Amino acid sequence: MPMLRSSLIGVAFAAAFACSVLWSARGRRTSERHTFAWLLVAAAIAGLSLWRHGIDALATAMGIYYAPSALFFIALTCLMWLVYRLSLQVADQRQQLKRLAQEVALLTSAEAERAALAQPRPETVSPTVAARRDSHAV
């Protein structure tokens, strides 16, 4: 069976997407965990582009009569999962940032106290003691 033009476009898109994911991972712009997940997405796109009957089989297994609707459902579910995971990461990083800011404030306060204790204090002399010193100096 010859490859359809849409299948070629899908495979080319998946390959370009996988290359861009690997390029960003190489530059340390994405974590290994995210890189692996996005490479799985690229493999799924390429797999479904090459195996056209797989979309129909997937839709039938889900009880959906129109195969592109199954793809939209799966894509929407994956995007919702991705947004949920990213929102959890944002919440974790917000807590970590708050904790680090509190640590910096405590360390800055402790350093200021140490600096204040290390500085020599000027002697405070009562007026009567100063008058006695002046009388002895003469």
C-alpha positions in Angstrom: 0.0 0.0 0.0 1.6 3.3 -1.0 2.0 6.0 1.6 -0.5 8.8 1.6 0.6 12.4 1.4 -1.0 13.1 4.8 1.0 10.1 6.3 4.2 11.6 4.9 3.4 15.0 6.4 2.6 13.4 9.7 5.8 11.5 9.8 7.8 14.6 8.7 6.1 16.6 11.5 6.9 13.9 14.1 10.5 13.8 13.0 10.9 17.6 13.1 9.2 17.7 16.5 11.4 15.0 17.9 14.5 16.8 16.6 13.4 20.1 18.2 12.8 18.2 21.5 16.2 16.6 21.4 17.8 20.0 20.5 16.2 21.7 23.4 17.2 18.8 25.7 20.8 19.1 24.4 20.8 22.8 25.4 19.4 21.9 28.9 16.2 23.9 28.3 14.0 20.9 29.1 14.4 18.2 31.8 15.0 14.6 30.9 11.5 13.6 32.2 9.8 16.1 29.9 12.1 15.2 27.0 11.0 11.5 27.3 7.3 12.4 27.4 7.6 14.7 24.3 9.5 12.0 22.4 6.7 9.6 23.2 4.2 12.1 21.8 6.3 12.4 18.6 6.5 8.5 18.4 2.7 8.4 18.8 2.2 10.9 16.0 4.5 9.0 13.7 2.9 5.7 14.6 -0.6 6.9 14.0 0.5 8.6 10.7 1.9 5.3 9.5 -0.8 3.0 10.8 -4.0 4.6 9.5 -6.2 1.7 10.6 -4.9 2.1 14.1 -7.0 5.3 14.5 -10.1 3.4 13.4 -9.3 0.5 15.8 -8.7 2.9 18.6 -12.0 4.7 17.9 -13.9 1.4 17.8 -12.3 0.3 21.1 -13.5 3.5 22.7 -17.0 3.2 21.2 -16.6 6.3 19.0 -17.9 6.0 15.5 -16.0 8.9 14.0 -12.2 8.2 14.2 -11.0 11.9 14.2 -13.2 12.5 17.3 -11.3 9.8 19.1 -8.0 11.6 18.2 -9.4 14.9 19.5 -10.5 13.3 22.7 -7.1 11.7 23.3 -5.3 14.9 22.5 -7.6 16.9 24.8 -7.1 14.4 27.6 -3.3 14.5 27.2 -3.3 18.3 27.2 -5.4 18.4 30.3 -3.0 15.9 32.0 0.0 18.1 30.9 -1.6 21.3 32.2 -2.3 19.5 35.5 1.3 18.3 35.8 2.6 21.7 35.0 0.3 23.4 37.6 1.6 21.0 40.2 5.2 21.9 39.3 4.4 25.6 39.6 2.8 25.1 43.0 5.9 23.1 44.2 8.3 25.7 42.8 6.2 28.5 44.5 6.6 26.7 47.8 10.3 26.2 47.3 10.7 29.9 46.3 8.9 31.0 49.5 11.0 28.7 51.7 14.2 29.9 50.0 13.2 33.6 50.5 12.6 32.9 54.2 16.0 31.2 54.5 17.7 34.2 52.8 15.9 36.6 55.2 17.0 34.5 58.2 20.6 34.3 57.0 20.7 38.0 56.2 19.4 38.8 59.7 21.9 36.5 61.3 24.8 38.0 59.3 23.7 41.5 60.3 23.7 40.5 64.0 27.2 39.0 63.6 28.4 42.1 61.9 26.9 44.3 64.7 28.6 42.2 67.4 31.9 42.2 65.6 32.1 46.0 65.4 33.9 47.8 68.3 31.5 49.8 70.3 32.4 53.4 71.3 32.8 53.7 75.0 30.0 55.5 76.7 31.4 57.4 79.7 29.2 59.0 82.4 29.8 62.7 83.0 31.2 62.1 86.5 33.8 59.6 85.3 34.8 62.0 82.5 35.2 64.8 85.0 37.5 62.5 87.2 39.6 61.6 84.1 40.0 65.2 83.2 41.1 66.1 86.7 43.7 63.3 86.8 45.0 64.3 83.4 46.1 67.7 84.6 
